[in-house]
Amino acid sequence: MKKSLVLTTIALSTLLSGTLAQAKEEFGTITGPLMGQKPPGMTAEPFAPGIASKAGWELEGVFAPGMQEFYFTLDRGVYEGPNKTGFRPTVIGFRQQNNTWVKFTEFLRIGEVSFSPDGQRMHMAEGYRDRLGDDWTEHQSLGPMFDREDWGIMRLSASSKGTYVFDDYKNEVVRISEVKNGQRQAPKVMSKVVNSGAMTAHPFIAPDESYLIWDSEREDGFGGSDLYISFKQQDGSWGKAINMGAAVNSDKWDAYATVTPDGKYLLFNRGVSDDNKNVDIYWVDASIIDTLKARQ
């Protein structure tokens, strides 16, 4: 028994060493905060060039609360189904250990990754995983209120109050579900402030619910899909949709915004090529949100 245990330990250690070596070869050695990146200014720029932004399809960059974990999605060429036509992106997870970022997980995406503000839940569309020590539980469903065949959720974002805001690509709308008196409320379609234009998707709600960011194709846009923001008013309604401007948006596809848990940076996707076969992660100083609020 002891010999078997020793051999198993050696095998796991060898496997881990091989995995770490492969990660180092693919991503290099990454040290320092923010995945080793110099903070951006007030105009958006690529995030982690050569690591999370390459000449390919990399997107959905998000830091977990605590800023010690970073996840992004890329194309590993995985296709499923009878005819191998079902494209499955791969999520890569890094964790900062002794000032070095180490890839610690890789899994096929089941919905776009976002986090509860306390960092204890990883949301993935109509499902989630909860923290379990240094890892995550198996994927679980949010239940029939969200897991419906007539909906197509890509991203669900949660506030500290438990409010869920999520998109539905089958119906091209964004819905909201609040918690009142401890009870989860049935999702309802948000107003035309959000649900105007085309391809409205990928909402992000601030932890304190003070603002909402999403992307949409609208007549006042810069080209493809643009990022918009709405600030919550004193009466609880959502203010007008504000295009986040040329410092953020481009004449390409700009989408999937998330604000880092420390509130300092806005990360989002940008299509670098017109066919969106080359998509990168961009970021910008999140103080641009305060600038936009002053103009509402």
N, C-alpha and C positions, 0 to 999 in steps of 0.2 A: 504493500500500500504506500509506504513512504517513498519507495523508488518511483512508483507511478506518479506520485504527487510532484516529486522533483523533476521528472521528465516533462510533466505537463507545464510546470512553472517555467522550465527552460524553453519549451516550445512557444508559450505565450510571450515570453521575453524576446525571443527571436523574431516572432511575428510583429511585435510592437516596434522593435528596432528597425525592421524592414519597412514598416508603415511610416515611421518617422523619417527614415532615409528617403523614401519616395516623396514625401511631402516637402522635404528640404530641397530635393532635386527639382520639384515642380514649382515651388513658391519661393525658394531661397530662405535665408535666415532673416527673420523679422524681429527687430527689437524696438523697445520704446513704446510709449502710449500711442493710442489711435492707429494701431497696426503700423507703427513706425513712420507715420505721415506727418508732414508739416501742416498745421491748420490752414484752411483756406481763408481768402479774404471775402469781399462783398460781391465778387463775380464768380460764378460756378466754374469749377475745374475738375478734371478727372481725379477720382479717388484711387489711391494705391496703384499707380500705373505699373504694369508688369506683374502685379499680384492679383488684384481683383478687377483690373481694367486692362484687357489685352485686345489683340486683334481677333475677336470672336464674340461670343454671346455670354456676357457676364452681367448679372443684374441683381436687384432686390437685396442690396447691402443693408444690414441692420445690426446695430450694437445691442446687446442685451443689457438690462439695468445693471449698474455697477461698472459698465464699460470694460469688463474683463473678458468678454466673449464677443466675437464678431462672426456673422453668418452672411453668406452670399450664395447665389445660384448660378450654375453654369451648365453648359451642354457637354455631357460625357458621351453623346452619341447613343443613348439608351432608347430603344424602341420596343414596345410590348404589343401584345395582341396577336391574333391568328396570322395576320399578314405583316406583322412588325411595323405597323403604321402609327401606333400610339406613342408619341414622343413623351418621354419622361425626363424632365430636368433633374439635376443633382444639386443638393444643398451641401455646402462645405462649412464646417464650423471650426473656428479657431478659438483657443483659450490662451490668455496671457499667463505664463508661468515663469517666475524669476526674471521678469522683464523681457522674456522671449515669447513670441506668439507661436503656439504649436497647434497644428491641425489635430483635433481630437475626435472628430466625427464626420461622417459622410453618409448621406442617405437620399433615396429618391424622394422628390418633392410630392407631398400630398396636400397641396394648397400653399399659398405664399406665407412665409414666416413673419410673424409679428409677436410682440410680447406684452403680457399684462404689465402694468407699471411697477408691480412689486417683483417682477422677474421670476415668479413661481410658475407661470404658465406660458407655454409656447403655443400660440394660436396658429392653425393652418387651415384656413377656409372654415368649413363646418366642423372641423375636428380640432383636437388639441393634444398636447403632451404636458404632463406636470413634472416639476423637478423631483428627482429622486436621488439624493446625495449629489454626486458629481455628474450624474447622467440624467436621462429623461425616461419617463414611463413609456409604455407602448401607446400608439395612437388611439385616441378615444373619440367618440362622436358627441357633439353638443346636444344631440337628441332630435326628435322629429320636428321641433319648432324651427330648426335651421337645416336639418339634413333632409331636403326635399328634392324629388326628381325634377320638379318644374322650376327649380332655381339652379343657378350655377355660380356659386361663391368662389371668388379668387382670393380676396383678402378681407379679413375681419380684424378691426382695430378696437381695442378696449380702453376705457378710461378708468381712473381710480375709483369712480363710483359704480363701476360694473357695466356702464353703457357700452353696447356693441354697435359699431357702424360698419357696414359691409356692402360690397358690391354684388351684382347679379348679372353676369354677362349674357344669360339667356333672355333677360328682359330689359337689359341696358338701363338699370336703375341702381340707386344706392338706398339702402334701408337702414333704419335705426331701431334698436331695442333697448329700452331703459329698464332699470330696476326701481320699483316703487313699493314701499312698505315691505321690503325684503322679497318681493315677488318679481320674477322675470316677466316683462311685458312682451306681448306678441309684436314682432317686427312690423313696422309700417314704412311706407315709401316716404322719403324725405321730400321737402318742397321743391319748387322749381328753382329756388336759389342754387340748389345742387344739381337737380335733375333737369338740366337744359343742355342743348347741344347733343353731340353724338359720342359714343364710346366713353361714357361717364363711368369711372372705375377707380379702384385702388385708394379708398379713403384712409386718412389718418386723423384720429381725433386726439387732441392734446390731453394729457393725463388729467388736467383740471377742467377739461371741456371748454376752455376759453376760445379755441379756434378749431377749425376743420380744414384739412387740405385734401384735395382730390385732383384728378386729371380728367380732361374732357376736350373734345374738338368743338370749338365755338367760332363764331364769325369774327370775334375780336382777337383771335389767337395769332400766333407768330408763324404758324405753318401747320405742323401736325398737331398732336395732342399737347396741350399746355397744362401747367399746374395752376390751380386756383385756390384761394383761401377765403374763408368766411369767418368772421368773429362773432361770438355769441353776444347778444345785446342784453341790456339790463332786464328786459321783460322775458328773457329766456329764448327769444327767437334768434334765428341766424341772420346776420347782416348780409348785405349784397355780396355777390361773388366778385372777387378781385383777382384779376390776372396778376401773377407774381412777377411779371415784367421781364425785361431783356437780360437782367442780371442772372435770371434763373432759366427762363424759357429760350428756345432757339427755333429755327425754321424746321427742325426735325421733331421726332417723337420724344416728348419729355413727360415722364410719368412716375408713379409709384414712389411718392415722397414719404420720408420718415424723419422725424426729429430725434436726434440722439437723446438718451435718457438724462444726460446732464443738461439738456436744453441748449447746447452751444452750436450744433451743426445740423444742417438739413442735407440729407442724402437722397438721391433720386436716380432714376434711369434716364439715359439719353441714347437715342438711336444715332449712331455715328454714320452709318450708311443709310441710304434712302430705302433699302429693302429690309432694314432692321436685322440683317444677319450679323452685323457688328453693333452690339449694344454695350455701353459702358456704364459704370457707376460714377456719378458726379456728386460733388458736395460744395456747400457754400456756408458762410457764416450765418447762423440762425437769427442774428440780430436784424436781418432783413425783414423778419416777421414784425418786429416792433416798428420798423419804418413803414411797412404797409398798413399797420393798424392806425398809425397817425394820419394816414391819408383817407381813411374810410369815411 
